[in-house]
Amino acid sequence: MTKELSDYEKYIRTEELLRLQKREDQLACEDELTFQVIHQIAELHFKLVMQYLDMAKAAMTAGKADAASDQLRRMNLHMKQLPEVFEMVKVISPFDYHKIRLALGRGSGQDSPGFNQILQAGPTLWEPFQKLMAESGLTPLELQKQPQSHPSLFRLMQEMLQFDESFQSFRYHHLQLVRRMIGLETNSLKGVPAQALQKGVRFEFYPPLWKAISELTDWTGSSYQARPLGE
């Protein structure tokens, strides 16, 4: 007798969702299910980040800084969760990980469509944000100097910095996962040195915002001429 699906199962489409993984008799090892589910979870996080990113960009283009900040905050909540999601991969032994890895063919985490969409779309927030600053006669340094005079723009800048930092942190965490599972002194399944991932960790979405922090430090330092304590 066929079980009648509940409204929850119909709405979430649980039958389809739970068929997206390999069957038990198809697994390269028991932990391949763990590996597959974790990466599917990550792609769903990426999907939401991209939706919020598009909404943040549209809000900025419309001159709605607070609405853009709200969407970036959502993005940052997901980016905070992603390293913890991948932390679960570490329950797999490196030996079993290689069984799974060989079942990937020439697959690689660098082929993740969600990751690559964020990588390409992240920098596109800079242009509408720059226009918002220009409309108020501001540069990143001037905004840093007077956060209380422009609270909405300052909050938006802080969320953008957090997003940039969180994405860099995620890439660093992924690098450490690669180091833990296959090592960095080897090549990927496509023949790319694993150490090449280190370059990506240093990539920034919004270099002018980071530069402004250093400029603010120089500006305040020259203004108050700090001296050693006791003088």
GUDRENFI-70465 format. One line per 3 residues: their letters; for each residue z, x negated, y of N, C-alpha, C. Coordinates in steps of 0.02 Angstrom, whole numbers, plus 32768, in hexadecimal, padded with zeros to 4 digits. Layout:
A	Z/X/Y/Z/X/Y/Z/X/Y | ...
This chain:
MTK	8000/7FD6/7FC4/8000/8000/8000/8000/7FD4/803F | 7FD2/7FE1/806C/7FCC/7FB9/80A9/8004/7FCB/80DA | 8026/7F97/80F1/805D/7FA0/8122/8040/7FB4/8165
ELS	805D/7FE7/8183/8046/7FFC/81C5/8063/7FCD/81FA | 8038/7FB6/8225/804E/7F86/8259/8076/7FAB/828F | 80AA/7F89/82A7/80D0/7FA4/82DF/80A8/7F99/831F
DYE	80BC/7FBB/8354/809A/7FB2/8394/80A2/7F6A/83AC | 80DC/7F4B/839D/80E6/7F05/83B0/80B2/7ED9/838E | 80A9/7EE2/834D/8079/7EB9/8327/8032/7EC3/8340
KYI	8022/7F02/8352/7FDF/7F10/836C/7FD4/7EEF/83AF | 8007/7EF3/83DB/7FFF/7ED8/841E/7FFD/7E8C/841D | 802A/7E6C/83F8/802C/7E23/83F4/7FF6/7E08/83C6
RTE	7FDA/7E34/839D/7FA6/7E22/836D/7FC0/7DED/833C | 7FFA/7DFC/8321/801C/7DCB/82F6/7FF4/7DBA/82B7 | 7FD2/7DEB/829B/7FAB/7DDC/825E/7F76/7DA7/826C
ELL	7F52/7DAF/82A3/7F1F/7D7D/82B5/7F3F/7D3A/82C6 | 7F76/7D3E/82EC/7F98/7D01/8303/7FB0/7CD7/82C7 | 7FCD/7CF8/8296/7FEA/7CD3/825E/7FB7/7CC0/8229
RLQ	7F78/7CD4/8234/7F42/7CBD/8208/7F1E/7C81/8225 | 7F34/7C6A/825F/7F12/7C32/8281/7F27/7BEE/8266 | 7F57/7BEE/8237/7F6D/7BAF/8219/7F52/7BAB/81D1
KRE	7F52/7B6F/81B7/7F3C/7B65/8171/7F6C/7B89/8141 | 7F51/7B9F/8108/7F7A/7BBB/80D4/7FA1/7B82/80B2 | 7FD6/7B95/8090/7FFF/7B63/806E/7FD7/7B38/803E
DQL	7FA7/7B56/801B/7F80/7B30/7FEA/7F4A/7B04/800A | 7F43/7B08/804D/7F12/7ADF/8070/7F31/7AA4/8094 | 7F74/7AA1/8097/7F96/7A6E/80BF/7F90/7A28/80A0
ACE	7F84/79F7/80CB/7F82/79B1/80B5/7FC7/799A/809F | 7FFA/79B6/80BE/8040/79AB/80AB/8068/79E5/80C9 | 80A6/79EC/80B6/80CD/7A25/80CE/80D1/7A28/811A
DEL	80D6/79EF/813B/80E0/79ED/8183/80A0/79F8/81AB | 8068/7A01/8189/802B/7A0F/81AF/8031/7A52/81D3 | 8055/7A81/81B7/805F/7AC1/81DA/8086/7AB6/821B
TFQ	80B8/7A8C/8218/80DE/7A7B/8255/80B0/7A5D/8289 | 8087/7A2E/8275/8059/7A0C/82A3/802A/7A3E/82C3 | 800D/7A6A/829A/7FDB/7A9A/82B4/7FFB/7ACD/82E3
VIH	8034/7AE8/82D0/8055/7B1B/82FA/806A/7AFD/833D | 8086/7AC1/833C/809C/7AA1/837B/8061/7A99/83AB | 8029/7A83/8391/7FEF/7A79/83BD/7FD2/7ABC/83D5
QIA	7FD6/7AEF/83AC/7FC0/7B31/83C3/7FEE/7B4C/83FA | 802F/7B41/83F2/805F/7B55/8426/804E/7B32/8467 | 803F/7AF1/8463/802F/7ACB/849F/7FF1/7AE7/84C2
ELH	7FBE/7AFA/849B/7F82/7B15/84BA/7F91/7B56/84DF | 7FC0/7B7E/84C5/7FD2/7BBC/84E8/7FF7/7BAD/8529 | 8022/7B7A/8528/8042/7B64/8566/800D/7B4E/8599
FKL	7FDD/7B26/8582/7FA7/7B0F/85AE/7F81/7B49/85CC | 7F75/7B7C/85A3/7F4F/7BB7/85BA/7F73/7BD9/85F4 | 7FB5/7BE0/85EE/7FDB/7BFE/8624/7FDD/7BD2/8662
VMQ	7FE4/7B91/8658/7FE4/7B63/8691/7FA3/7B6B/86B8 | 7F6B/7B70/8694/7F2A/7B77/86B6/7F25/7BBA/86DB | 7F40/7BEF/86BE/7F3E/7C2F/86E2/7F65/7C2A/8723
YLD	7FA1/7C0E/8720/7FCB/7C07/875B/7FAC/7BD7/878E | 7F8B/7BA3/8775/7F6B/7B73/87A2/7F33/7B95/87CA | 7F0B/7BBD/87A8/7ED6/7BE1/87CB/7EF2/7C11/87FF
MAK	7F2A/7C32/87EE/7F4A/7C60/881C/7F68/7C3B/8857 | 7F84/7C00/884A/7FA0/7BD8/8881/7F6A/7BC2/88B1 | 7F32/7BAD/8895/7EFA/7B97/88BF/7EDF/7BD1/88E9
AAM	7ED9/7C0C/88CC/7EC1/7C47/88F1/7EF2/7C59/8928 | 7F33/7C54/891A/7F66/7C63/894D/7F62/7C32/8987 | 7F5A/7BF2/8978/7F54/7BC0/89AD/7F16/7BCD/89D7
TAG	7EDF/7BDC/89B7/7EA0/7BE9/89DA/7EA8/7C25/8A09 | 7ED3/7C55/89F5/7EDF/7C90/8A1E/7F16/7C84/8A52 | 7F31/7C47/8A55/7F65/7C37/8A86/7FAA/7C4F/8A72
KAD	7FB5/7C5D/8A32/7FF5/7C77/8A1B/801C/7C40/89F7 | 803F/7C18/8A1E/8062/7BDE/8A02/809A/7BF2/89D3 | 80C0/7C26/89E5/80F8/7C3A/89BA/80E0/7C54/8977
AAS	80AA/7C7A/8977/808E/7C94/8938/8075/7C5A/890D | 8057/7C28/892C/803F/7BED/8907/807A/7BC7/88E8 | 80B1/7BC2/890E/80ED/7BA0/88F4/8109/7BC3/88B7
DQL	8107/7C06/88B8/8120/7C2C/887F/80F8/7C1D/8840 | 80B6/7C17/8848/808C/7C08/880E/8097/7BC1/87F5 | 809F/7B93/8824/80AC/7B4D/8810/80EF/7B47/87ED
RRM	811F/7B6E/8802/8160/7B6D/87E0/8158/7B83/8798 | 812F/7BB6/878C/8121/7BCB/8748/8100/7B93/8720 | 80D0/7B72/873F/80AF/7B3A/871E/80E1/7B05/870A
NLH	810F/7AF6/8737/8140/7AC2/872A/8171/7AD5/86F3 | 8180/7B15/86EB/81AB/7B2A/86B4/8189/7B1C/8671 | 8148/7B28/866E/8124/7B1B/862F/811D/7AD0/8623
MKQ	8110/7AAA/8657/8109/7A62/864F/814C/7A43/8638 | 8183/7A62/864D/81C5/7A4A/8637/81CF/7A56/85EC | 81B3/7A8C/85D2/81BC/7A9D/858C/8190/7A74/855E
LPE	8156/7A5D/8575/8126/7A3D/8549/8140/79FE/8526 | 8164/79D1/8548/817F/7998/8523/81AE/79AC/84EB | 81D4/79E1/84F6/8202/79F9/84C2/81DC/7A17/8487
VFE	81A4/7A37/8496/817A/7A52/8460/8163/7A19/8433 | 814A/79E4/8452/812F/79AC/842A/8166/7982/840B | 81A3/7989/8423/81DB/7965/8405/81E2/7979/83BB
MVK	81CE/79B7/83AC/81D4/79D0/8367/81A5/79AC/8337 | 8171/798A/8352/8144/7964/8326/816A/792B/8304 | 81A0/7914/8324/81C4/78DB/8309/81E9/78EA/82C8
VIS	81EC/7929/82B4/820B/7937/8273/81DC/7920/823A | 819D/7914/824B/816C/78FD/8219/8172/78B1/8212 | 8173/7898/81D5/8175/7850/81CA/8131/7832/81DC
PFD	812F/77F4/81F4/80EE/77D5/8202/80BF/77D4/81C6 | 80DB/77CD/8189/80B1/77CD/814D/808E/7811/8144 | 80B4/7847/814B/8095/7889/8146/8069/7898/8181
YHK	807B/787D/81BA/8052/7887/81F6/800B/786C/81EA | 8006/7834/81C7/7FC4/7817/81B8/7F9B/7843/8189 | 7FBC/7866/815C/7F99/7896/8131/7F7A/78CD/815C
IRL	7FA1/78E5/818C/7F89/791A/81B9/7F52/78FF/81E6 | 7F5C/78C4/81FF/7F2C/78A5/822E/7EE8/789D/820E | 7EE7/7889/81CF/7EA7/7880/81AC/7E86/78C3/819E
ALG	7EAD/78F9/819D/7E91/793C/8194/7E72/7957/81D4 | 7E7D/7933/820C/7E62/7948/824D/7E19/7935/8256 | 7DFE/790E/8228/7DBB/78F4/8232/7DBD/78C0/826A
RGS	7D96/78CC/829F/7D98/78A0/82D9/7DBD/78C2/8313 | 7DEA/78F0/8302/7E0F/7915/8335/7E42/78E9/8358 | 7E51/78FD/8395/7E81/78D7/83BE/7EA1/7906/83F1
GQD	7EE0/78F8/8401/7F01/791F/8435/7EDD/791A/8478 | 7EB7/78E5/8481/7E91/78DD/84BF/7E57/7910/84C4 | 7E49/7932/848C/7E15/7965/848C/7E31/79AA/849C
SPG	7E71/79AF/84A8/7E90/79F0/84B6/7E6E/7A11/84F1 | 7E51/7A4D/84E8/7E2F/7A6E/8520/7E5E/7A7F/8559 | 7E9B/7A96/8547/7ECC/7AA8/857B/7EE1/7A6C/85A4
FNQ	7EF1/7A35/8582/7F05/79F8/85A4/7ECE/79E0/85D4 | 7E90/79E1/85BB/7E59/79C8/85E5/7E49/79F7/861F | 7E53/7A37/8616/7E4A/7A66/864E/7E7C/7A57/8685
ILQ	7EBB/7A4B/8672/7EEE/7A3C/86A5/7EDF/79F9/86C6 | 7EC9/79C9/869E/7EB9/7987/86B9/7E83/798C/86EE | 7E51/79B8/86E4/7E1B/79C0/8713/7E2E/79ED/874E
AGP	7E56/7A21/8740/7E65/7A52/8774/7EA0/7A3E/87A1 | 7ECE/7A15/8786/7F09/7A02/87AD/7EF9/79E7/87F2 | 7ECB/79B7/87F8/7EBC/799B/883A/7E9C/79CC/886B
TLW	7E80/7A04/8851/7E5D/7A33/887E/7E8D/7A59/88AB | 7ECE/7A54/889F/7EFF/7A74/88CB/7F07/7A4E/890D | 7EF1/7A0F/890D/7EFB/79E6/8948/7ED5/7A00/8985
EPF	7E96/7A12/897D/7E6D/7A27/89B6/7E89/7A64/89D9 | 7E9A/7A9B/89B6/7EB6/7AD4/89DA/7EFB/7AC5/89F9 | 7F22/7A99/89D9/7F62/7A87/89F7/7F57/7A5E/8A37
QKL	7F27/7A31/8A34/7F17/7A08/8A6F/7F02/7A35/8AAA | 7EDD/7A6A/8A9B/7EC7/7A98/8AD0/7F03/7ABD/8AED | 7F32/7AD0/8AC3/7F6F/7AF2/8ADC/7F95/7AC4/8B0B
MAE	7F9A/7A84/8AF9/7FBC/7A55/8B25/7F96/7A4C/8B67 | 7F55/7A47/8B63/7F2C/7A3C/8B9E/7F32/7A77/8BCF | 7F38/7AB3/8BB4/7F3F/7AEE/8BDE/7F80/7AED/8C06
SGL	7FB1/7AC9/8BEC/7FF1/7AC1/8C0F/7FF6/7A7E/8C32 | 7FBF/7A58/8C33/7FBE/7A17/8C54/7FE9/79E4/8C32 | 7FEC/79E6/8BF0/8019/79BA/8BCB/7FF3/798B/8B9D
TPL	8013/7952/8B90/8000/7924/8B5A/8039/7926/8B28 | 8030/790B/8AEC/8068/7909/8ABD/80A6/78E7/8ADA | 809C/78B1/8B00/80D5/788F/8B1E/80F8/78BB/8B51
ELQ	80D2/78DD/8B7C/80F0/7908/8BAE/8116/7942/8B8E | 80FB/795B/8B57/811D/7991/8B33/815F/7978/8B15 | 815F/793A/8AFC/819C/791C/8AE2/81D0/7912/8B1A
KQP	81B8/7904/8B56/81E5/78F8/8B8E/8207/7938/8BA6 | 81E6/7971/8B9E/8201/79AF/8BBA/81FF/79E8/8B87 | 8222/79E1/8B50/8220/7A15/8B1C/823B/7A58/8B33
QSH	826E/7A57/8B5F/828C/7A96/8B75/8260/7ABC/8BA5 | 8231/7A9B/8BC4/8203/7ABC/8BF3/81CA/7ADF/8BCF | 81BD/7AC9/8B92/8186/7AE6/8B6B/819E/7AF1/8B23
PSL	81CF/7B1D/8B19/81EE/7B25/8AD6/81BE/7B3A/8A9F | 818F/7B66/8AAE/8160/7B7D/8A7A/8133/7B45/8A63 | 8118/7B1F/8A93/80EC/7AE7/8A81/8113/7AB0/8A5E
FRL	8150/7AA5/8A74/8178/7A70/8A55/8189/7A83/8A0D | 819B/7AC1/8A02/81A9/7AD8/89BD/816B/7AD1/8992 | 8131/7AE3/89AD/80F3/7ADC/8987/80E5/7A94/8976
MQE	80F0/7A67/89A6/80E6/7A20/8999/8114/7A07/8962 | 8153/7A1E/8963/8183/7A09/8930/816E/7A22/88EB | 8154/7A5E/88E7/813D/7A78/88A6/8100/7A52/888D
MLQ	80D4/7A3E/88BB/809A/7A17/88A8/80AE/79D2/888E | 80DF/79B4/88AF/80F8/7974/8898/8118/797B/8853 | 813D/79B1/8849/815D/79BC/8808/8129/79C6/87D2
FDE	80F4/79EA/87E1/80BF/79F4/87B0/809E/79B2/879E | 8090/7989/87D0/8071/7948/87C4/80A0/791D/8799 | 80E0/791C/87AC/8111/78F5/8787/8118/790F/873F
SFQ	8119/7951/8737/8122/796E/86F4/80E7/795F/86C7 | 80AA/7960/86E4/806F/7951/86BB/8070/7907/86A7 | 8084/78DB/86D5/8089/7894/86C4/80BE/788A/868E
SFR	80F6/78AD/8694/812C/78A7/8662/8115/78BF/861E | 80EE/78F5/861E/80D3/790E/85DE/80A5/78DA/85BF | 807C/78BA/85E7/804E/7887/85CC/8075/784B/85B2
YHH	80AB/7839/85D4/80D4/7802/85BD/80F6/7814/857B | 810F/7852/8577/812F/7868/8539/80FD/7867/84FF | 80BF/787C/850D/808C/787B/84D9/807D/7833/84C4
LQL	807B/7806/84F4/8071/77BF/84E4/80A8/77A6/84B5 | 80E6/77B8/84C4/811E/77A3/8499/8119/77C2/8454 | 80FF/77FF/8450/80F6/781F/8410/80C1/77FA/83E6
VRR	808B/77E7/8407/8057/77BF/83E5/8075/777D/83CD | 809C/775E/83F8/80BD/771F/83E5/80E9/7728/83A9 | 810C/7760/83A6/813B/776E/8370/8117/777C/832E
MIG	80DE/779E/8333/80BC/77B6/82F7/8087/7786/82DC | 805F/7768/8308/8029/773D/82EF/802B/76F7/830D | 8055/76ED/8341/8059/76AC/8361/8024/76A5/8397
LET	802E/7675/83C4/7FFF/766A/83FA/7FCF/7630/83ED | 7FDE/7609/83B9/7FB2/75D0/83A9/7F81/75E4/8373 | 7F5F/761B/837D/7F2E/7635/834D/7EFB/765F/8374
NSL	7ECA/767A/8351/7E97/76A3/8372/7E9E/76EC/835E | 7E84/7718/8389/7E81/775E/8379/7E4B/776A/8343 | 7E47/77A7/832B/7E14/77B7/82F9/7DCD/77B1/8315
KGV	7DC8/77AD/8358/7D86/77A3/8378/7D7B/775A/838B | 7DAA/772F/8376/7DA2/76E8/8384/7DBC/76D2/83C7 | 7DDE/76FF/83EC/7DF9/76EE/842E/7E3E/76D0/8426
PAQ	7E4D/7696/8446/7E8F/7678/8440/7EC5/76A9/8458 | 7EFA/76AF/8431/7F30/76DD/8443/7F4F/76C9/8486 | 7F4D/7688/8496/7F6A/7671/84D5/7F45/768D/8512
ALQ	7F09/76A6/8508/7EE3/76C2/8540/7F07/76FF/855E | 7F33/771E/8537/7F5A/7757/8550/7F88/7743/858A | 7F9A/7702/858D/7FC7/76EB/85C1/7FA8/76F2/8607
KGV	7F67/76ED/860B/7F45/76F5/864C/7F4E/773C/8667 | 7F4A/776D/863A/7F50/77B2/864F/7F94/77C3/866B | 7FC8/77A1/8653/800C/77AF/866A/8013/77A0/86B5
RFE	7FEB/7772/86CE/7FF0/775E/8714/7FC5/7789/8742 | 7F9E/77B7/8726/7F71/77E0/874E/7F99/7814/8776 | 7F89/781B/87B6/7FAA/784B/87E2/7F79/787F/87FB
FYP	7F90/78BD/8800/7F67/78F3/881C/7F64/78EE/8869 | 7F9C/78DC/8888/7FA1/78E0/88D1/7FBE/78A0/88EF | 7F97/7869/88EC/7FAF/7829/8907/7FC8/782C/894F
PLW	7FA7/7852/897D/7FC0/7853/89C2/8008/786D/89C8 | 801C/789A/899C/805F/78B5/899F/8092/7881/898A | 8081/7859/8958/80AE/7824/8942/80B1/77EC/8977
KAI	8078/77DE/8995/8077/77AA/89C9/80A2/77BE/8A04 | 80A3/77FE/8A15/80CA/7816/8A4E/8115/780A/8A44 | 812C/780C/8A06/8173/77FF/89F9/8184/77B6/8A0B
SEL	8158/7788/89F8/8162/7742/8A0A/815E/7738/8A55 | 812F/775B/8A74/8128/7756/8ABD/8165/7771/8AE0 | 8182/77A6/8AC6/81BF/77C1/8AE3/81F8/778F/8ADE
TDW	81FD/776E/8AA5/8230/773B/8A9C/8229/7703/8ACF | 81EB/76EC/8AD9/81DF/76B8/8B0B/81EF/76D1/8B51 | 81DC/770F/8B5F/81E7/772B/8BA2/8232/7732/8BB1
TGS	8258/774D/8B82/82A0/7754/8B8E/82C3/7711/8B90 | 82AC/76E3/8B66/82CB/76A1/8B66/82C3/767C/8BA7 | 8288/7682/8BC5/827C/765F/8C04/829F/7682/8C3E
SYQ	82AF/76C3/8C34/82CE/76E8/8C6B/8319/76DD/8C71 | 833A/76D5/8C37/8383/76CD/8C3D/839A/7685/8C33 | 836C/7657/8C22/837D/760F/8C1D/83BE/7604/8BF8
ARP	83BE/7618/8BB9/83FB/7612/8B91/8412/75CA/8B8C | 8454/75C3/8B8E/8472/7580/8B86/84A3/7582/8B4B | 84B2/7548/8B2F/84E1/7545/8AF8/8524/7562/8B0C
LGE	8547/7584/8ADE/8589/759F/8AEC/85B9/7567/8B00 | 85E3/7575/8B31/8614/7543/8B47/8600/751E/8B85 | 85C1/7523/8B98/85AB/7501/8BD5/85BA/752C/8C12
